[in-house]
Amino acid sequence: MSNPPRKLTPRAITAMKGVEKIAALTAYDFQTARLLDEAGIPLLLVGDSVGTTLLGYDNTLPVTLLDMIRHTAAVVRGVRRAVVVMDMPFMTYQASVEQALRNCGRAIQKTGCQAVKIEGGEFRAPAIEALVQNGIPVLGHIGLTPQSIQILGTRVQGRGEEAARQLIADARAVEAAGAFAVVIEAVPADLGARVSAAVRIPVIGIGAGPGCDGQILVVNDLLGLSGAFKPKFVKVYADLGAQVSAAAAAYKSDVETSAFPGPEHGYE
Ligand code: KIV
C-alpha cells in the first residue's frame, strides 16, 4: 500500500522560490480539486471568481463569506497534498483589521483551509501583519485587484515608471507584513519579472509574464469552460465546453430514439 502524499504547507510554497516554478490553479468543488491535487498542483485557490465561473454573476462583488466557506470546505475535502487558500470576498476584511481577523479566522476554522488571500498592497499591510501574527497565513494579491473593479475596471496595471515603482513597493510591503507569497495580476511582463526579483517570497502571476516565480489560472478558463470569454493571458488546455455540449446532444438523441437506456442499463 502506498503512503498518502505529504501535505504541503504555505511555508513549503515559499521555499519553492528559485527552486521550481509554482503551477497554481483555482478550484471550487470536491471532484475538480481531487483531480487537480492528484495531478500534482501544489496550490489551489478557491477564488472569489466562483462568482463568475459557477454562480453566474457579472463580477466577484456579490460573492458572500458563506459562498466561499461552502466551496472552500468542498475543495479541502478533495485534497490530500495541495495547499488550499480561501479567497476572502468583498467587504469581509476591508472595513478594519478586527473585521479581517474575525472573518479570516472563521474561514480557517469552518473550512480547514491553510491560508487566506486578501487583495491590496501597502495599504493592506496592517491587516496582513495582524493575520500572520495571529497564526493565519496570507497570500497577497496586487496589480489588478478584481474587488476594485468599480475603480480600476479591468485595465492592465503598473504602466509607466511611477506605477511600476508603486507596485514594487506594494510587493515589498506585503512581504514585510509576512505574506507567504503574492499574486500579481495583469501587469506588463517586464514588471512581473522586476517585482519577482524585488522580493524573497514567490510572486505568482496571472497575466504578468513568464518572469514570475509561478503562474495561476482560473481552472474553468484552462479547461475551456468559459464560453467566449478568453482573456489574452489564458491558454486553453482542454475543450471541455465542446465535449459537454456534444455529450448532452448525443444523450438527447439516444433518449429520443430509444437507443438509451439499453438492456445493460436496467435491472433484472
Ligand atoms: O478569484 C480568483 O480566481 C483570483 C485569481 C484570478 C488569482 O483571485
py3Dmol code that shows the C-alpha trace and the ligand (Angstrom):
import py3Dmol

protein = """\
ATOM      1  CA  MET A   1       0.000   0.000   0.000  1.00  0.00           C
ATOM      2  CA  SER A   2       1.445   3.401  -0.970  1.00  0.00           C
ATOM      3  CA  ASN A   3       1.794   6.114   1.662  1.00  0.00           C
ATOM      4  CA  PRO A   4      -0.550   9.104   1.428  1.00  0.00           C
ATOM      5  CA  PRO A   5       1.193  12.113  -0.159  1.00  0.00           C
ATOM      6  CA  ARG A   6       2.761  14.536   2.290  1.00  0.00           C
ATOM      7  CA  LYS A   7       0.575  17.604   2.850  1.00  0.00           C
ATOM      8  CA  LEU A   8       2.219  20.801   1.628  1.00  0.00           C
ATOM      9  CA  THR A   9       2.271  23.941   3.763  1.00  0.00           C
ATOM     10  CA  PRO A  10       2.349  27.655   2.937  1.00  0.00           C
ATOM     11  CA  ARG A  11       5.961  27.611   4.169  1.00  0.00           C
ATOM     12  CA  ALA A  12       6.772  24.905   1.586  1.00  0.00           C
ATOM     13  CA  ILE A  13       5.307  27.144  -1.121  1.00  0.00           C
ATOM     14  CA  THR A  14       7.584  29.990   0.000  1.00  0.00           C
ATOM     15  CA  ALA A  15      10.566  27.617  -0.173  1.00  0.00           C
ATOM     16  CA  MET A  16       9.796  26.824  -3.829  1.00  0.00           C
ATOM     17  CA  LYS A  17      11.019  30.277  -4.904  1.00  0.00           C
ATOM     18  CA  GLY A  18      14.136  29.929  -7.028  1.00  0.00           C
ATOM     19  CA  VAL A  19      13.888  26.122  -6.856  1.00  0.00           C
ATOM     20  CA  GLU A  20      10.876  25.291  -9.017  1.00  0.00           C
ATOM     21  CA  LYS A  21       8.134  27.283 -10.681  1.00  0.00           C
ATOM     22  CA  ILE A  22       4.776  27.145  -8.939  1.00  0.00           C
ATOM     23  CA  ALA A  23       1.828  25.988 -11.100  1.00  0.00           C
ATOM     24  CA  ALA A  24      -1.257  27.120  -9.165  1.00  0.00           C
ATOM     25  CA  LEU A  25      -4.914  26.865 -10.188  1.00  0.00           C
ATOM     26  CA  THR A  26      -8.286  27.859  -8.847  1.00  0.00           C
ATOM     27  CA  ALA A  27     -10.754  25.170  -7.740  1.00  0.00           C
ATOM     28  CA  TYR A  28     -14.311  25.413  -6.483  1.00  0.00           C
ATOM     29  CA  ASP A  29     -15.600  21.864  -5.933  1.00  0.00           C
ATOM     30  CA  PHE A  30     -14.661  18.493  -4.447  1.00  0.00           C
ATOM     31  CA  GLN A  31     -14.216  16.456  -7.671  1.00  0.00           C
ATOM     32  CA  THR A  32     -12.170  19.017  -9.582  1.00  0.00           C
ATOM     33  CA  ALA A  33      -9.997  19.666  -6.531  1.00  0.00           C
ATOM     34  CA  ARG A  34      -9.316  15.919  -6.233  1.00  0.00           C
ATOM     35  CA  LEU A  35      -8.225  15.716  -9.886  1.00  0.00           C
ATOM     36  CA  LEU A  36      -6.014  18.812  -9.691  1.00  0.00           C
ATOM     37  CA  ASP A  37      -4.435  17.573  -6.462  1.00  0.00           C
ATOM     38  CA  GLU A  38      -3.748  14.147  -7.995  1.00  0.00           C
ATOM     39  CA  ALA A  39      -2.142  15.942 -10.972  1.00  0.00           C
ATOM     40  CA  GLY A  40       0.349  17.458  -8.516  1.00  0.00           C
ATOM     41  CA  ILE A  41      -0.822  21.093  -8.471  1.00  0.00           C
ATOM     42  CA  PRO A  42       0.793  22.398  -5.260  1.00  0.00           C
ATOM     43  CA  LEU A  43      -1.516  25.359  -4.547  1.00  0.00           C
ATOM     44  CA  LEU A  44      -5.275  25.525  -5.072  1.00  0.00           C
ATOM     45  CA  LEU A  45      -7.012  28.859  -4.646  1.00  0.00           C
ATOM     46  CA  VAL A  46     -10.732  28.831  -4.019  1.00  0.00           C
ATOM     47  CA  GLY A  47     -11.081  32.141  -5.822  1.00  0.00           C
ATOM     48  CA  ASP A  48     -13.982  34.511  -5.441  1.00  0.00           C
ATOM     49  CA  SER A  49     -14.004  34.050  -9.221  1.00  0.00           C
ATOM     50  CA  VAL A  50     -16.505  31.345  -8.187  1.00  0.00           C
ATOM     51  CA  GLY A  51     -18.948  34.238  -8.569  1.00  0.00           C
ATOM     52  CA  THR A  52     -18.391  34.482 -12.330  1.00  0.00           C
ATOM     53  CA  THR A  53     -17.386  30.881 -13.102  1.00  0.00           C
ATOM     54  CA  LEU A  54     -20.027  28.908 -11.164  1.00  0.00           C
ATOM     55  CA  LEU A  55     -22.612  31.349  -9.829  1.00  0.00           C
ATOM     56  CA  GLY A  56     -23.263  33.402 -12.969  1.00  0.00           C
ATOM     57  CA  TYR A  57     -22.570  36.899 -11.579  1.00  0.00           C
ATOM     58  CA  ASP A  58     -21.027  39.629 -13.759  1.00  0.00           C
ATOM     59  CA  ASN A  59     -18.157  40.144 -11.304  1.00  0.00           C
ATOM     60  CA  THR A  60     -16.925  38.935  -7.916  1.00  0.00           C
ATOM     61  CA  LEU A  61     -18.576  41.593  -5.759  1.00  0.00           C
ATOM     62  CA  PRO A  62     -21.805  39.707  -4.855  1.00  0.00           C
ATOM     63  CA  VAL A  63     -19.917  36.651  -3.516  1.00  0.00           C
ATOM     64  CA  THR A  64     -20.504  36.146   0.211  1.00  0.00           C
ATOM     65  CA  LEU A  65     -18.462  34.672   3.032  1.00  0.00           C
ATOM     66  CA  LEU A  66     -20.935  31.777   3.184  1.00  0.00           C
ATOM     67  CA  ASP A  67     -20.463  31.059  -0.563  1.00  0.00           C
ATOM     68  CA  MET A  68     -16.706  30.964  -0.040  1.00  0.00           C
ATOM     69  CA  ILE A  69     -16.902  28.800   3.080  1.00  0.00           C
ATOM     70  CA  ARG A  70     -19.104  26.234   1.330  1.00  0.00           C
ATOM     71  CA  HIS A  71     -16.887  25.971  -1.768  1.00  0.00           C
ATOM     72  CA  THR A  72     -13.626  26.008   0.199  1.00  0.00           C
ATOM     73  CA  ALA A  73     -14.790  23.234   2.542  1.00  0.00           C
ATOM     74  CA  ALA A  74     -15.651  21.118  -0.538  1.00  0.00           C
ATOM     75  CA  VAL A  75     -12.205  21.711  -2.045  1.00  0.00           C
ATOM     76  CA  VAL A  76     -10.472  20.868   1.238  1.00  0.00           C
ATOM     77  CA  ARG A  77     -12.358  17.542   1.324  1.00  0.00           C
ATOM     78  CA  GLY A  78     -10.988  16.695  -2.157  1.00  0.00           C
ATOM     79  CA  VAL A  79      -7.340  17.489  -1.437  1.00  0.00           C
ATOM     80  CA  ARG A  80      -4.613  15.450   0.211  1.00  0.00           C
ATOM     81  CA  ARG A  81      -1.422  17.315  -0.767  1.00  0.00           C
ATOM     82  CA  ALA A  82      -2.010  20.808  -2.138  1.00  0.00           C
ATOM     83  CA  VAL A  83      -2.147  23.939  -0.024  1.00  0.00           C
ATOM     84  CA  VAL A  84      -5.733  25.237  -0.128  1.00  0.00           C
ATOM     85  CA  VAL A  85      -6.191  29.006   0.063  1.00  0.00           C
ATOM     86  CA  MET A  86      -9.573  30.669   0.551  1.00  0.00           C
ATOM     87  CA  ASP A  87     -10.093  33.989  -1.215  1.00  0.00           C
ATOM     88  CA  MET A  88     -11.769  36.437   1.164  1.00  0.00           C
ATOM     89  CA  PRO A  89     -14.741  38.031  -0.608  1.00  0.00           C
ATOM     90  CA  PHE A  90     -15.507  41.724  -0.997  1.00  0.00           C
ATOM     91  CA  MET A  91     -16.066  43.627   2.256  1.00  0.00           C
ATOM     92  CA  THR A  92     -15.204  40.774   4.590  1.00  0.00           C
ATOM     93  CA  TYR A  93     -11.783  42.227   5.503  1.00  0.00           C
ATOM     94  CA  GLN A  94     -11.628  45.801   4.161  1.00  0.00           C
ATOM     95  CA  ALA A  95     -13.543  47.564   6.950  1.00  0.00           C
ATOM     96  CA  SER A  96     -10.939  47.096   9.697  1.00  0.00           C
ATOM     97  CA  VAL A  97      -8.126  44.886  10.932  1.00  0.00           C
ATOM     98  CA  GLU A  98     -10.574  43.480  13.504  1.00  0.00           C
ATOM     99  CA  GLN A  99     -13.031  42.529  10.768  1.00  0.00           C
ATOM    100  CA  ALA A 100     -10.228  40.851   8.812  1.00  0.00           C
ATOM    101  CA  LEU A 101      -9.154  38.862  11.890  1.00  0.00           C
ATOM    102  CA  ARG A 102     -12.676  37.755  12.708  1.00  0.00           C
ATOM    103  CA  ASN A 103     -13.660  36.685   9.182  1.00  0.00           C
ATOM    104  CA  CYS A 104     -10.330  35.127   8.180  1.00  0.00           C
ATOM    105  CA  GLY A 105     -10.315  33.219  11.466  1.00  0.00           C
ATOM    106  CA  ARG A 106     -13.794  31.971  10.658  1.00  0.00           C
ATOM    107  CA  ALA A 107     -12.610  30.906   7.182  1.00  0.00           C
ATOM    108  CA  ILE A 108      -9.816  28.797   8.639  1.00  0.00           C
ATOM    109  CA  GLN A 109     -11.986  27.280  11.378  1.00  0.00           C
ATOM    110  CA  LYS A 110     -15.001  26.461   9.229  1.00  0.00           C
ATOM    111  CA  THR A 111     -13.230  25.100   6.127  1.00  0.00           C
ATOM    112  CA  GLY A 112      -9.932  23.558   7.214  1.00  0.00           C
ATOM    113  CA  CYS A 113      -8.073  25.596   4.564  1.00  0.00           C
ATOM    114  CA  GLN A 114      -4.491  26.567   5.335  1.00  0.00           C
ATOM    115  CA  ALA A 115      -4.413  30.206   4.277  1.00  0.00           C
ATOM    116  CA  VAL A 116      -6.466  33.138   3.066  1.00  0.00           C
ATOM    117  CA  LYS A 117      -5.967  35.566   0.196  1.00  0.00           C
ATOM    118  CA  ILE A 118      -6.708  39.252   0.562  1.00  0.00           C
ATOM    119  CA  GLU A 119      -6.293  41.999  -2.035  1.00  0.00           C
ATOM    120  CA  GLY A 120      -4.198  45.136  -1.617  1.00  0.00           C
ATOM    121  CA  GLY A 121      -0.611  46.348  -1.344  1.00  0.00           C
ATOM    122  CA  GLU A 122       0.984  48.848   1.047  1.00  0.00           C
ATOM    123  CA  PHE A 123      -2.340  49.973   2.493  1.00  0.00           C
ATOM    124  CA  ARG A 124      -3.291  46.340   3.323  1.00  0.00           C
ATOM    125  CA  ALA A 125      -0.060  45.598   5.203  1.00  0.00           C
ATOM    126  CA  PRO A 126      -1.505  46.220   8.720  1.00  0.00           C
ATOM    127  CA  ALA A 127      -4.227  43.599   8.145  1.00  0.00           C
ATOM    128  CA  ILE A 128      -1.743  41.073   6.696  1.00  0.00           C
ATOM    129  CA  GLU A 129       0.592  41.606   9.638  1.00  0.00           C
ATOM    130  CA  ALA A 130      -2.182  41.117  12.201  1.00  0.00           C
ATOM    131  CA  LEU A 131      -3.396  37.950  10.480  1.00  0.00           C
ATOM    132  CA  VAL A 132       0.066  36.409  10.258  1.00  0.00           C
ATOM    133  CA  GLN A 133       0.883  37.343  13.870  1.00  0.00           C
ATOM    134  CA  ASN A 134      -2.313  35.585  14.904  1.00  0.00           C
ATOM    135  CA  GLY A 135      -1.475  32.397  13.054  1.00  0.00           C
ATOM    136  CA  ILE A 136      -3.259  32.888   9.725  1.00  0.00           C
ATOM    137  CA  PRO A 137      -1.031  32.507   6.638  1.00  0.00           C
ATOM    138  CA  VAL A 138      -1.780  35.084   3.943  1.00  0.00           C
ATOM    139  CA  LEU A 139      -1.431  35.079   0.168  1.00  0.00           C
ATOM    140  CA  GLY A 140      -1.295  38.690  -1.039  1.00  0.00           C
ATOM    141  CA  HIS A 141      -2.821  39.979  -4.295  1.00  0.00           C
ATOM    142  CA  ILE A 142      -1.583  43.130  -6.054  1.00  0.00           C
ATOM    143  CA  GLY A 143      -1.791  44.701  -9.500  1.00  0.00           C
ATOM    144  CA  LEU A 144      -5.281  44.374 -10.919  1.00  0.00           C
ATOM    145  CA  THR A 145      -7.436  43.543  -7.910  1.00  0.00           C
ATOM    146  CA  PRO A 146     -10.889  42.419  -9.122  1.00  0.00           C
ATOM    147  CA  GLN A 147     -12.680  43.597  -5.966  1.00  0.00           C
ATOM    148  CA  SER A 148     -11.749  47.169  -7.041  1.00  0.00           C
ATOM    149  CA  ILE A 149     -13.394  46.722 -10.441  1.00  0.00           C
ATOM    150  CA  GLN A 150     -15.526  49.858  -9.918  1.00  0.00           C
ATOM    151  CA  ILE A 151     -12.316  51.931  -9.612  1.00  0.00           C
ATOM    152  CA  LEU A 152      -9.762  50.055 -11.736  1.00  0.00           C
ATOM    153  CA  GLY A 153     -12.002  48.415 -14.328  1.00  0.00           C
ATOM    154  CA  THR A 154     -10.136  45.535 -15.968  1.00  0.00           C
ATOM    155  CA  ARG A 155      -7.163  47.629 -17.150  1.00  0.00           C
ATOM    156  CA  VAL A 156      -3.572  46.416 -17.138  1.00  0.00           C
ATOM    157  CA  GLN A 157      -1.857  47.923 -14.069  1.00  0.00           C
ATOM    158  CA  GLY A 158       1.667  49.241 -13.453  1.00  0.00           C
ATOM    159  CA  ARG A 159       2.147  51.016 -16.801  1.00  0.00           C
ATOM    160  CA  GLY A 160       4.692  53.854 -16.517  1.00  0.00           C
ATOM    161  CA  GLU A 161       7.616  54.114 -14.115  1.00  0.00           C
ATOM    162  CA  GLU A 162       5.705  55.698 -11.243  1.00  0.00           C
ATOM    163  CA  ALA A 163       3.006  52.999 -11.249  1.00  0.00           C
ATOM    164  CA  ALA A 164       5.694  50.322 -11.596  1.00  0.00           C
ATOM    165  CA  ARG A 165       7.558  51.654  -8.549  1.00  0.00           C
ATOM    166  CA  GLN A 166       4.308  51.663  -6.552  1.00  0.00           C
ATOM    167  CA  LEU A 167       3.724  48.008  -7.440  1.00  0.00           C
ATOM    168  CA  ILE A 168       7.222  47.079  -6.320  1.00  0.00           C
ATOM    169  CA  ALA A 169       6.588  48.983  -3.069  1.00  0.00           C
ATOM    170  CA  ASP A 170       3.296  47.082  -2.702  1.00  0.00           C
ATOM    171  CA  ALA A 171       5.031  43.718  -3.128  1.00  0.00           C
ATOM    172  CA  ARG A 172       7.709  44.676  -0.589  1.00  0.00           C
ATOM    173  CA  ALA A 173       5.086  45.825   1.923  1.00  0.00           C
ATOM    174  CA  VAL A 174       3.116  42.585   1.538  1.00  0.00           C
ATOM    175  CA  GLU A 175       6.339  40.612   2.026  1.00  0.00           C
ATOM    176  CA  ALA A 176       7.398  42.664   5.062  1.00  0.00           C
ATOM    177  CA  ALA A 177       3.944  42.124   6.606  1.00  0.00           C
ATOM    178  CA  GLY A 178       4.559  38.354   6.468  1.00  0.00           C
ATOM    179  CA  ALA A 179       2.639  37.030   3.434  1.00  0.00           C
ATOM    180  CA  PHE A 180       3.950  33.637   2.294  1.00  0.00           C
ATOM    181  CA  ALA A 181       3.501  34.543  -1.413  1.00  0.00           C
ATOM    182  CA  VAL A 182       1.785  37.166  -3.518  1.00  0.00           C
ATOM    183  CA  VAL A 183      -0.401  37.023  -6.634  1.00  0.00           C
ATOM    184  CA  ILE A 184       0.233  39.743  -9.213  1.00  0.00           C
ATOM    185  CA  GLU A 185      -2.448  40.242 -11.822  1.00  0.00           C
ATOM    186  CA  ALA A 186      -2.479  41.971 -15.230  1.00  0.00           C
ATOM    187  CA  VAL A 187       0.801  43.878 -15.362  1.00  0.00           C
ATOM    188  CA  PRO A 188       3.349  44.187 -18.197  1.00  0.00           C
ATOM    189  CA  ALA A 189       5.641  41.154 -18.423  1.00  0.00           C
ATOM    190  CA  ASP A 190       8.819  43.087 -17.632  1.00  0.00           C
ATOM    191  CA  LEU A 191       7.219  44.439 -14.450  1.00  0.00           C
ATOM    192  CA  GLY A 192       6.179  40.925 -13.376  1.00  0.00           C
ATOM    193  CA  ALA A 193       9.855  39.943 -13.599  1.00  0.00           C
ATOM    194  CA  ARG A 194      11.005  43.098 -11.755  1.00  0.00           C
ATOM    195  CA  VAL A 195       8.574  42.526  -8.893  1.00  0.00           C
ATOM    196  CA  SER A 196       9.662  38.872  -8.634  1.00  0.00           C
ATOM    197  CA  ALA A 197      13.297  39.938  -8.398  1.00  0.00           C
ATOM    198  CA  ALA A 198      12.491  42.565  -5.764  1.00  0.00           C
ATOM    199  CA  VAL A 199      11.095  40.227  -3.070  1.00  0.00           C
ATOM    200  CA  ARG A 200      12.076  36.931  -1.408  1.00  0.00           C
ATOM    201  CA  ILE A 201       8.546  35.472  -1.410  1.00  0.00           C
ATOM    202  CA  PRO A 202       7.148  33.796  -4.549  1.00  0.00           C
ATOM    203  CA  VAL A 203       5.334  36.093  -6.949  1.00  0.00           C
ATOM    204  CA  ILE A 204       2.573  34.159  -8.691  1.00  0.00           C
ATOM    205  CA  GLY A 205       1.482  35.816 -11.906  1.00  0.00           C
ATOM    206  CA  ILE A 206      -1.771  35.889 -13.823  1.00  0.00           C
ATOM    207  CA  GLY A 207      -1.311  37.934 -16.959  1.00  0.00           C
ATOM    208  CA  ALA A 208       2.052  39.078 -15.573  1.00  0.00           C
ATOM    209  CA  GLY A 209       4.500  37.335 -17.915  1.00  0.00           C
ATOM    210  CA  PRO A 210       6.900  34.404 -17.675  1.00  0.00           C
ATOM    211  CA  GLY A 211       9.364  36.128 -15.316  1.00  0.00           C
ATOM    212  CA  CYS A 212       7.199  35.433 -12.238  1.00  0.00           C
ATOM    213  CA  ASP A 213       8.005  32.639  -9.768  1.00  0.00           C
ATOM    214  CA  GLY A 214       4.793  30.856 -10.673  1.00  0.00           C
ATOM    215  CA  GLN A 215       1.537  31.167 -12.561  1.00  0.00           C
ATOM    216  CA  ILE A 216      -2.112  30.875 -11.619  1.00  0.00           C
ATOM    217  CA  LEU A 217      -5.098  30.440 -13.927  1.00  0.00           C
ATOM    218  CA  VAL A 218      -8.817  30.110 -13.381  1.00  0.00           C
ATOM    219  CA  VAL A 219      -9.453  26.390 -13.883  1.00  0.00           C
ATOM    220  CA  ASN A 220     -12.614  26.953 -15.976  1.00  0.00           C
ATOM    221  CA  ASP A 221     -10.565  29.047 -18.449  1.00  0.00           C
ATOM    222  CA  LEU A 222      -7.857  26.362 -18.683  1.00  0.00           C
ATOM    223  CA  LEU A 223     -10.472  23.655 -19.307  1.00  0.00           C
ATOM    224  CA  GLY A 224     -12.386  25.560 -21.995  1.00  0.00           C
ATOM    225  CA  LEU A 225     -15.460  26.012 -19.795  1.00  0.00           C
ATOM    226  CA  SER A 226     -15.686  29.801 -20.009  1.00  0.00           C
ATOM    227  CA  GLY A 227     -17.528  30.113 -23.316  1.00  0.00           C
ATOM    228  CA  ALA A 228     -16.496  33.068 -25.458  1.00  0.00           C
ATOM    229  CA  PHE A 229     -14.720  34.770 -22.526  1.00  0.00           C
ATOM    230  CA  LYS A 230     -10.972  34.391 -23.125  1.00  0.00           C
ATOM    231  CA  PRO A 231      -8.538  36.961 -21.770  1.00  0.00           C
ATOM    232  CA  LYS A 232      -5.225  37.271 -23.663  1.00  0.00           C
ATOM    233  CA  PHE A 233      -3.238  35.642 -20.845  1.00  0.00           C
ATOM    234  CA  VAL A 234      -5.276  32.411 -20.831  1.00  0.00           C
ATOM    235  CA  LYS A 235      -4.068  29.235 -22.518  1.00  0.00           C
ATOM    236  CA  VAL A 236      -6.874  26.715 -23.045  1.00  0.00           C
ATOM    237  CA  TYR A 237      -5.536  23.187 -22.364  1.00  0.00           C
ATOM    238  CA  ALA A 238      -8.762  21.220 -22.975  1.00  0.00           C
ATOM    239  CA  ASP A 239     -12.029  21.970 -24.753  1.00  0.00           C
ATOM    240  CA  LEU A 240     -14.401  20.528 -22.166  1.00  0.00           C
ATOM    241  CA  GLY A 241     -17.110  23.023 -23.124  1.00  0.00           C
ATOM    242  CA  ALA A 242     -17.378  21.479 -26.600  1.00  0.00           C
ATOM    243  CA  GLN A 243     -17.256  17.971 -25.110  1.00  0.00           C
ATOM    244  CA  VAL A 244     -20.074  18.723 -22.650  1.00  0.00           C
ATOM    245  CA  SER A 245     -22.257  20.135 -25.468  1.00  0.00           C
ATOM    246  CA  ALA A 246     -21.546  17.107 -27.692  1.00  0.00           C
ATOM    247  CA  ALA A 247     -22.251  14.651 -24.851  1.00  0.00           C
ATOM    248  CA  ALA A 248     -25.554  16.354 -23.986  1.00  0.00           C
ATOM    249  CA  ALA A 249     -26.627  16.366 -27.665  1.00  0.00           C
ATOM    250  CA  ALA A 250     -25.713  12.653 -28.068  1.00  0.00           C
ATOM    251  CA  TYR A 251     -27.665  11.764 -24.904  1.00  0.00           C
ATOM    252  CA  LYS A 252     -30.715  13.730 -26.109  1.00  0.00           C
ATOM    253  CA  SER A 253     -30.631  11.918 -29.442  1.00  0.00           C
ATOM    254  CA  ASP A 254     -30.248   8.495 -27.769  1.00  0.00           C
ATOM    255  CA  VAL A 255     -33.223   9.137 -25.475  1.00  0.00           C
ATOM    256  CA  GLU A 256     -35.361  10.405 -28.335  1.00  0.00           C
ATOM    257  CA  THR A 257     -34.563   7.341 -30.499  1.00  0.00           C
ATOM    258  CA  SER A 258     -34.798   4.879 -27.558  1.00  0.00           C
ATOM    259  CA  ALA A 259     -31.108   3.944 -28.024  1.00  0.00           C
ATOM    260  CA  PHE A 260     -30.686   4.694 -24.308  1.00  0.00           C
ATOM    261  CA  PRO A 261     -31.230   3.021 -21.918  1.00  0.00           C
ATOM    262  CA  GLY A 262     -30.185  -0.362 -23.314  1.00  0.00           C
ATOM    263  CA  PRO A 263     -30.724  -3.719 -21.607  1.00  0.00           C
ATOM    264  CA  GLU A 264     -27.328  -3.358 -19.873  1.00  0.00           C
ATOM    265  CA  HIS A 265     -28.554  -0.228 -18.070  1.00  0.00           C
ATOM    266  CA  GLY A 266     -31.565  -1.877 -16.472  1.00  0.00           C
ATOM    267  CA  TYR A 267     -32.280  -4.228 -13.568  1.00  0.00           C
ATOM    268  CA  GLU A 268     -33.487  -7.827 -13.974  1.00  0.00           C
TER     269      GLU A 268
END
"""
ligand_1 = """\
8
KIV
O -10.558 34.795 -7.688
C -9.622 34.383 -8.384
O -9.767 33.432 -9.161
C -8.347 35.057 -8.277
C -7.274 34.624 -9.222
C -7.534 35.210 -10.542
C -5.928 34.963 -8.728
O -8.183 35.927 -7.493
"""
view = py3Dmol.view(width=600, height=400)
view.addModel(protein, "pdb")
view.setStyle({"model": 0}, {"cartoon": {"style": "trace"}})
view.addModel(ligand_1, "xyz")
view.setStyle({"model": 1}, {"stick": {}})
view.zoomTo()
view.show()
